């Protein structure tokens, strides 16, 4: 069982493995952390584009993986945070508005 004093100093760690060319990773949450975010390399990838003549396009894709200690953070809350992170990364101008 996680004690309250351990939760008081919880942290959020970010692992940038993209600089090493790693596409994706699964970070391990170590106490007293609550979450760990792993960022992969940005890779040009072919994706569907129904509006285009060719029906595809090349887009930069980055994988972000969030691991949560479920004793501290509910998985649904972690998913909501990751969705908000995705929205900010896809449209960074919204961070200054």
Secondary structure, DSSP 8 states (H G I E B T S, - for coil): ---HHHHTT--EEEEE-GGGT---------TT-SEEEEEEEEEEEEEE-TTSSSSEEEEEEEEEEEEE-TTTS-HHHHHHHHHHHHHHHHTGGGGT-
